[in-house]
């Protein structure tokens, strides 16, 4: 099922999703976006224009997804963000390095096979060596820093097509000049098998009036505060976090639960452990990535509905709560009436849910043992 608004960069179908202890991050300034004085001037102009119309906008620091490294026990299925074509499977013993949807393997023969199978994909070398893999870790996310201001001035810029062309021409990467902030989203399933959607307010910056899932962004500032590093948004640096990359992983997984609490008004104690299904790309914002999670809820849909209407910390961001059964969600496709009402982030999460088929992580761990 192809939809031009969304594609999948990464899925964890083999494991039915990944838990927090199976994910790690590598932090480096090398993974920040590239820039030059003219681009910075353009970003400042866009930000000034937006502030004049929306003075409440806030420029917060965000994590930038540069690439990822996946060690697979059996096979890897990857989707290229630019063309949506499924890549070939990778053998069990191979480690796979992926930059913006392009596959790199450690062996020369594997490199040759991948370049033959994807002639239109630019295969630039990875910046720096892969992070040292911890026991039990299956996925490494390579992260830099960006901010909301840079996102509006690149991914949402009227000049984004030119920025992508320049990125490809100058750096071999069409996303090199883009902010690419990493978002998070949750397929939230209630005790009675209902998936929770919220209808976005017409007053939000993106996708007003459309159905969405709870979500937002992991916050670098929250990581720094947790580590005792007090800093304003514009003073945040990766140096503050590089000695504790586990704190970044913790923020990635906990931030999606915090978004559910704030947007749907569900207490954290009612949420199960987040299961990472994969990463989807939103092509209405030039391929912005979002890590999509499955989270179980111990409450019924009626209980969730009552809590939602009491109002949470971010109740102003949505106007209604909608429930679909897990059976209905598994059957969603482009011909479904509700599909056209969904924003790209929700579509990407639905595709991942259908592909990964996540379940209860405690049950999953028992089966693996």
N, C-alpha and C positions, 0 to 999 in steps of 0.2 A: 504494500500500500504506500504509494509515493505521494507526498504532500510537499509542494515547493516551499512551504513556510518552515519546515522542520526536517532534520535528519539526525541520525544517531552517530556519535563519534566513538562511543565505547559502550559495550554491554557486558554484563557479568552473568550471562545465562547459564554457563557451565556450573557455577556454584549456587545458583538461585539467589544471587546477590552476595555482597561482601559486608562483613561486620567491621567495626572500627579497628580491631586489632589486625585486620588483614590489609589495611591501607596505610601508607606512609607518604610523606611529602619531602621534596627536595626544594629548598629555598635558595634563590640566588638572584642578584641584580641582572645576571645574564638573561633571565627570563622576563625582564621588563620589556615594554614595547620600545621600538626604535623611534627616533625623532630627529627633528632639525628645527632651526629658529622659525622658519616659515610655518611649519606645522604648529608649533607652540603658539605663534601669533593667531593662527586660525582658531585653535582651541579656546584661547582667551576671548576672542571675538564672539564665538558661539555662546560661551558661558555668560558673557556680559549681556547678550541679547536675551538669553533665557531668564536671567535674574531680573531683567527689567519687566518681564511679563509674569514671572513666578518668583517673587522675592523670597518665598519660603524655602526654596531649594537649598540643599545642604551638600557640601562637597566632602563626602566621607571616603576614607581609604578603602580599597577593595583588593582582594587577591586576583592576580591575573593568571589564567591557565595558559601555559606555553605549550606543554606537551605531556605525555605520560609514558610510562614504562610498565608493561604487563608481562609477568612470568606466568605462563599457562601450563597446567598439568596435562592438558589434552589438546584442545584446539582453540584457536582464537577466531572470532568473527568480528571484523571491523568494517565500519561504513565510512566512506570518504565524505566529508562535509560538502565539498564543492560539486560533486556530481551524483552523490547518492548511490553509487555502485558498491555492491558488496565485494570485499576483498577475498582472496583465497584463504583457506584455512592454513594455520601454522602448526607445524609438528609439535608433539608433546614436549620435547626437550629444548625447544627454542625459546629464547627471550626476545621480546618484541619491543621496539622503541618507536613511538609514534609522535610526530610533530604535525599538528593541525591536520590529522587524518591520514598522513603519509606513513607507511610502514618501513621500519628499518630493523634489520636483524643483525646479530653479532657475527654470523658466519658469512664469508664472501659468496658462497654458492646461494645462500638464502637471499642475499642482497640482489644477486643477478636475477633470481626467480621473481622477486617482487617488482623489479624495474621492468621486467618483460611483461608482467601482468597488468601494469598500470602506466602506460606510456604517457598519459596526459598529466600525471601527478608529479610535481616538482620535488625531487628527493634531495633536499639539502642536508648536510651533516648536522648531527645533534651538537648543541653548544655545551661542551663539557662532558665529563664522564657521568655515567648513571650513578645514582645514589647507592650506597652500600645497603643491600637488602637485609632486613631484619628477619629472623625466623618467623615463619607464618605469614609474612607480608606477600601479597600477590600483586598489588598495584601501587605504583609510585606516581604521584601527581607532581609535576614540575611547576612551581609557582613563583611568580614575581609579584610586584606591587603595581597597582594602578589606582584610579579614583573615579568618582562619579563624573566630575568635570571632564576628565579625559574621555570617558565613555560617550558623553553627549557630543564632544568635539570630534570624535572619530567614528565609532560604530553608528551613531545617529546623525552624522554630518551629511549634508547634501553632497559633499565631496567624497563620500565613502568609496565610490567606484574608482575614482582616481587614486585614492589611498591604497586600495587593494592592488591596482595596477603597478603603482610605484613599489609597493612591498614585494611583489613578485619580481619585478625587474631589478631592484637594487639589492634584495636580500634573499631571493628565491623562496619567499614566503608571503602569500597575499595578505596574511594577517599581521605581519611584522609591525605595522604602524598603528594597529588598532588596539584599543584598551583591553578588550576581551575579559571583562570582569567575570569571575566565576560565581554563578548563582546557585541556589539550592531550592528544591521543591519536594513536596511530600504527597505520595499516594497514601492517603490516610483511610484505613479500613476499620469500621466499627465492629463491635462484638457481634452484631447481627448481620454482618456481611455487606455493609453499605459503604461505598467510597464517597468521601466528602469533597464537594466542590463549593467554591464561593463565587458569586457574581461580582466582578470588579466594579467599583464606583466609577461614574463618568468623570469624576474629578481627579483620578490618578493619572500619572504621566503617560502610561502605556496601556493599550488594550482595554480602554474603558468600556464597560458594559458587557464584556465577554466573560465566559466561565473560565475559572482558573482553579488551580490547587493551591493550598497554603505554601508560601515560599518567600524567599528573600535572598540575603547574602551572608556568608560568613564574614565576620568583622575583624580586621587586623587590630583595631583598637581594643576589642574585647580580649584578644590574646595577650596584648601588651599589659593590660590591666591585671589579668590573671597572673602574669609573671612579675608583677610589681614594677613594671616600667611605665611610669606616668608620662604621657605625651599627647599633644594636640594632634588632630587628624593629619595635618600637613607635616608634622615632625616625625611621624611613624616611619621606621626603616626596618628592613629585613634583618639587620644586625641584631635588633632587639629580640628576634625570635629564632635565629639560626641555631642557638644552642639547645632549643627545646622544640624541635619540629613536631613532637608528639602533641604539644599544646595546640598546634594549628590543626592537626587531625581531629583533636577533641572539639575544637570550635566548629569545624566543618560538620561534624555529626550532631553536636548539640544545638547549633544555630537553627537547624531545620525544626527541631522540637520547640525552640523558643518562638519561631514564627507561627507554629500551630497554636501555641499558648496565646500569643498576642492577637492573632487574626481570628481564631475560632473560639477562644476563651476556654480551651480545654486544659486542665491542670497537668503539669508534667508527670505527676505520679500515675496518670491514666494512660500514658504512652509507653509502648514497647520500645525495644532497642531499634534504632534506625538501621535499615538494610540498604546499602548502596546498590541500586540496579544498574546504573551507568551514567553516561553524560550525553545530553541532547544538545543540539545546536539550533538556535533561533535565527532563521535567515531573514526575518523582517528587521533584525538589528545586526545584519552583516555576519551572522554566525556566532552570536554570543553564546557561550557555553553555560549549561546548568547541570549540576549533579542532582540526579533524581533518586529519591529514597522511597522505600516502602516502610510504613510504620503502622503497627496494629494499635488499636485503642480498646481499652477494657469497657468503654461506655457503649450504650446502644445509640442508634441514630436519633431516637426521641430525646435521650439525655443530651446528646451533642447539640441538637436543635435548640433546646431550652437554654443551654449555656451560651450558644452563639447569640441569641436574641437578648441576653443580659448584657452583652457587649464586652469586648476585650480591649486591650491597650491600643489596638490598631483597628477598631471597629469601623472607623471612618473610611477605610480602604475598600470596603465591600458593602453590598446592599442586600444580599440574600444568601442563604445556604441551600444547596441542592444535593440530593443523594441519588446515586445510581448503584444498583446491585453489582457485585463483582461479576456476575454472569453477563450483565449488560455491558460492563466495561470491557470485558474480554471480547465482546462482539462488535465493539465500536470500529467503524472504518469511515472512509471519506464519503460514503453514501448515506451514513447515519445523519438524521436531521440535527442532532446535537453537535456533530463534529464542526459544523460551520460556526457554531456559537462559542467554540473553545479558542482560547488564545494559544499561541505556539508553544508556550511552556507546558501547558496542560496536554497538548497533543503529543509532545515528546515524551512526557511521563507515561501517557497511555500506551504508546508504542513500546516503551521499555517494560511496562507491567505485563503486556501481552507476550513479550518475548522472554522475559526472565522468569515469570511465574513465581515470584517470591512467596515464601511462607513464614511460619513462625521460626525465628532464629534459634530458639532453645531446642525445638524439635529437630531442626536442621543439624545442629551440633551433635545431638544424640545419635542421629543417623550416621554422621561422618565418623564418630568414634566406634 
